[in-house]
Amino acid sequence: MAKKNLNSLSDLGGFVFSTNQEEDFSEYSEQSEISLKPEEQRLEAHFSNKGRGGKTVTVISGYQGTESDLKSLAKLLKTKCGVGGSVKEGEIIIQGNYRDKIMTILKQEGYQVKRVGG
């Protein structure tokens, strides 16, 4: 196996070890993501059946905020529609074609929703 040459700090993959006891590493820690207010959110609602064995789902994308807030919004939509669903890769996936009903619910909650696709 060939030895890798390290030409810069980026070759380490973003990991740097320091023995400095006085260094303040708090500025390097990841900032917690803050959820925008519903009025500031621009969501997109579309339905899809690709990769799902012909089953139709409604997909809500464009949410900007924490994972826990996204999951609570998904739970609200699933409860109001009476169906199942999940949260994957920053998108809410609701089983079935409930796009119009979900758009109405989101508008009542204060979100700006755009219908995407047919």
C-alpha positions in Angstrom: 0.0 0.0 0.0 1.4 3.4 -1.0 2.0 6.1 1.5 -0.2 9.2 1.2 1.5 12.6 1.0 -0.1 15.2 3.2 0.4 18.6 1.6 -2.0 20.7 3.6 -4.4 20.6 6.6 -7.3 19.9 4.3 -5.7 16.6 3.4 -6.3 15.5 7.0 -10.0 15.7 6.4 -10.8 18.6 8.6 -9.4 17.0 11.8 -6.5 18.8 13.6 -5.0 17.7 16.9 -3.7 20.4 19.3 -1.7 20.0 22.5 -2.3 23.7 23.5 -4.0 23.7 26.9 -5.0 27.4 26.6 -6.7 27.2 23.2 -10.4 28.1 23.2 -12.1 25.7 20.8 -15.7 27.0 21.4 -15.5 29.2 18.3 -14.8 26.1 16.1 -17.8 24.1 17.4 -20.8 23.7 15.1 -23.4 26.4 15.6 -26.9 25.0 16.4 -29.3 25.4 13.6 -32.2 27.8 14.3 -35.7 27.3 12.8 -37.1 30.2 10.8 -40.6 31.4 11.7 -43.4 29.9 9.6 -44.0 33.2 7.8 -40.3 33.1 6.6 -40.4 29.5 5.3 -40.8 28.8 1.6 -42.0 25.2 1.3 -42.7 23.2 -1.9 -45.4 20.5 -2.1 -45.3 17.9 -4.8 -46.2 14.2 -5.1 -44.0 11.4 -6.4 -44.1 7.7 -7.0 -40.6 7.1 -8.2 -38.7 4.4 -6.4 -41.7 3.5 -4.3 -43.1 0.6 -6.2 -45.9 2.7 -7.8 -47.1 4.0 -4.4 -47.9 7.8 -4.5 -46.5 10.0 -1.7 -46.7 13.7 -1.0 -43.3 15.3 -0.5 -42.8 18.6 1.4 -39.3 20.1 0.9 -37.6 23.4 1.6 -37.9 23.4 5.4 -35.1 25.4 7.1 -34.7 24.6 10.7 -33.9 22.0 13.3 -34.6 18.3 12.8 -36.8 18.2 15.8 -39.0 21.0 14.5 -39.2 19.3 11.1 -40.3 16.1 12.8 -43.0 17.9 14.8 -44.3 19.5 11.7 -44.4 16.0 10.0 -46.3 14.6 13.0 -48.9 17.4 12.7 -49.4 16.7 9.0 -49.6 12.9 9.5 -52.2 13.4 12.3 -54.4 15.9 10.4 -54.3 13.7 7.3 -54.7 10.4 9.2 -51.9 8.7 7.3 -48.4 7.5 7.8 -45.2 9.2 6.7 -41.6 9.9 7.6 -38.8 12.5 7.5 -35.8 11.8 5.3 -33.0 14.0 4.2 -34.8 17.2 5.2 -38.0 16.3 3.5 -41.4 15.3 4.9 -42.8 12.3 3.1 -46.6 11.6 3.6 -48.2 8.5 2.2 -50.8 9.1 -0.5 -51.7 12.1 -2.6 -52.7 14.7 0.0 -51.0 17.7 -1.6 -54.0 20.0 -1.6 -55.0 19.1 2.0 -51.4 19.5 3.2 -51.1 22.9 1.5 -54.2 24.1 3.3 -53.0 22.9 6.6 -49.6 24.5 6.1 -51.1 27.8 5.1 -53.3 27.8 8.2 -50.1 27.3 10.3 -48.6 30.4 8.6 -46.2 28.7 6.1 -45.8 29.9 2.5 -46.4 26.8 0.3 -45.9 26.5 -3.5 -47.4 23.7 -5.5 -44.8 22.0 -7.7 -45.6 19.7 -10.6 -48.8 18.4 -12.0 
